[in-house]
Amino acid sequence: MFAITGITGRVGGIVARTLLTAKEPVRAVVRDAGKGAPWLERGCELALAEMNDVAALAAAFEGAEGVFVLPPPIFDPEPGFPEARATANAVRSALEATHPSKVVCISTIGAQATRPNLLTQLRLMEQALGGLGIPITFLRPAWFMENAAWDVASARNTGVISSFLQPLDKPFPMVATADVGRTVAKLLQETWTGRRTFELEGPRRVSPNDIAASPDRSCPSRILEGSIQVAGHEEPGTTRPDARWLQ
């Protein structure tokens, strides 16, 4: 049986559906029983746990062959990342108590960076779980392609897409959340020893300019500093202050 955290989100949902299609038993780890109800209907077990609750996590992981860990995103953390540290320590303690055969944990490209930034939260999780002595794989996906969906309304209403990724003509590694979920499910069904770290990106890198051109190819785009501006609009652009990642 595989215990899946983050199952109500994009990545976790794909992980669970892929495992169920392969006739693998799944335990849905959720914070809200109501949101877990659809997974009960699909034949999953259900466990309630907050990601910083050691006892609840240990109960959720008990008896699992494999565990998928998806740290909850915190976009406005306190200095020193106390929320991420609490989650990492709780997950570590729960895994130590239950000792599953294997763990797959979502991280991110860039988690190895030492300068503090939002991705540091995932670096802390890697540090907390890396020395457990349990076979563990850290999967570091690239920028999620679905992040572009957040910019559709701005593109329609103002002709501007703010870009966290710069320079705007540089192709960046990106990946679809569906591919991340399927990869996690595949990794969970493997057997290995020790610690592994994999980076994951799609078949072609994409620039912010490519994203600006894709919604409406009949409307060419041009660039203003710190933003993508669609022709026909003159509003100044702003740079998005933070990155996003999806559950």
N, C-alpha and C positions, 0 to 999 in steps of 0.2 A: 504494500500500500504506500502511496505517495501523499505526503502532506503538502498542500499548496497554499502559501500565503499570497495575498494580493489577488485572489481568484476573481474578485468582482471587477478588476480592472482589465485593461486591454491585454497586457502580456500574460498575467496569471490566468485569465480566461482561456487564452489560446493554449497555454500549457495543459490545463485541465482537459479541455476538449480533445486535444491531441492524444493524451493518455487514455481517455475514455474510449476513443475510437480504436485504440490498440488493445482494448479490453483490460486495461490496467485499473486496479481499484484506486480511488482518489478520496482523500479527506480534505474538505474545503475548510480552510482556517479563515474565519471572518470575525469582524468586530460586531456586526449587526445580524442577528438571527434572521430578520426579515430579508436582508440582501442575500442570505445564504439559502433561502427557500428554493429558488430555481435550481440550485445545485443538488438539493435533496431530491427534487423531481427527476434529475438526470441520473440518480443512483449513487450520489456521493454520500459519504459520511459527513457530519458537520461538527466542527469544533469552534467554540467562541474564545477569542483571545485578542487582547491588545498587544501590540508589538513590544511594549515595555513591561509586560506582566510575565515574570519568569514562571510562576506556577501554572498559569493558563497556557503558556506556550509549551511547557513541558508536557502537560496533558494532551495538547494538540499533536505533539511530535511522538508521543509514546507509541511504540510498536510499528512506527513507519520504517519502511525500507529506505526511502529517500525523502529528503525535505527540500523544498524550493523556498528560498528566502528572497523576498522582494522588500527592501527597506522602504518605508513610507517617505515620500518627498516632503521636505520642509524648506520653503522658499524664503523664509525670513527668520533664520535661526538666531538664537542668542549668541553673544560672543563666546568663543570656545566650543561651540556646537554641543551644549549639554544634552539636547534632545537626542541627537544622533548617538552620542556616547551611551546614553541610557538604553536606547534601543539595541545597540551593538552588544552591550554587556548582558542585557536580558536574553537576547538570542543565543549568545555564547553559553550562558549558564544553562539554558534549556537544552541545548544540544549536548553539553557535557553530561547532563542528567539522564538523557535518553539514548545517546550514542547511536544514531541511525547509521546505516551502512554507507550512506553517501549524502552529500549536500551539494546543491547548485545554488549559487548566490548571484543575483544581478548586481553588477557594478557599472562602470562606465569607462569608456576611453578617456584618459586624462586622470584617472584615479591615482596614478603614481606621482602626480605633481605635489611638490612639497609646499608651495606657496598657498596659504589659506584661501579657499574659494568655496563655492557651493558644492563642488565635487568632493571636497574634503570629507563630507559626510560618508561617502561611499568608501573612501580610503580608510576611514576609521573602522568601518565594518570589515573590510579586508584584513586589517591589522588584528581585530578582535577574534576573527574566526580562523585566521591562517595557521595558527599553531595548535589547533584542537587535537590533532592526531587522528582525525576522521577524514576519509577521502573527500576532498572538496574541490569544486570547480568554480572559479570566479569568471563570469561571462561579462565582458566589457563591450557593450554595444556602442555603435556610433550614434550620432545625433538622430533622433527619431524623425522620420519623414512626416509623420502625422502632426508634428509641431507646426507645420505650415498651415494647417487648418485654422489655427488661431488667428491667422493674418487675413483670412478671406474677407471678414467684415470691414476691416480697415482698408483693404484694397478697393472694395466696392464703394465705401462711403467717402474716402478721402483721396484715394489714388496713391496712398503711401503704405509701404510695408516696412516697419522698423526691423532692423536686422541685428541680432546679437553676433552673427558670424561676419567677420571682416578679415581681409578686404573682400569687397562684394563680388569680384570676378574670380575669386579663388574657389575651385571645386573642393568641397568638404566630404568626408566619409559620412554616409547616411544609411539608414536601414529601416525597414518597415517593422512595426511591432509584431505583425503576424509571423515574420521570419524569426524574430527573437523568441517568441513563444514556442514555435516549432523546434528551434534549436535547443531550447531548454529541455523540452520533453525528450528529445533524442539523447541529450547528455544524461538525463536522469536514468535512462534505460541502459546506459553503459556501465562497465565495471572498470575501475582503475584504482590506483593507490596514490597516496600523497596528495599534493596540492597542484592544481593546474590553473592556468590563466589563459583565456582565449579572448581575442578581440574579434568583433563581428561587424562587418559592413556590407552594404549591397554591392551589386555588380558594377555600378557606375557612380562616381562622385559627382556631387551637384553643388553648384554655386548659388548664392543668394540671387544673382541675376537670372539664373535658370528658373528659380522659383517665381520671381516677379513676372517672367514671361509666360509661365505655364497657365495661369487662370484664364487669360484671354489673349490669344496670340494675335488677334487683330489689332490690339492696342499696344504698340511698342513701349518699352520702359526706358527711362533714363535715370541716371544716378545723381543723388545729392549726397553730400558728405554725411555719413552716419545713418543713411537710410536708403531705401529703394523708393523711387518716385515714378509713378506711372505718368506718361505724357498726358498733358491736358490739365494737370493740377499743379498748384504752386505752393502748397502748404509746406513749411519747413519740416524736415524729418527729425526724428529722435531715435536714439539708440536704446534698445531694450536693455534694462539694467540687470537682468538676470537670465539664466538659462532655465529651460524647462525639461523635465523628463516625466514620462507617463507611467502610471502603474500598469 
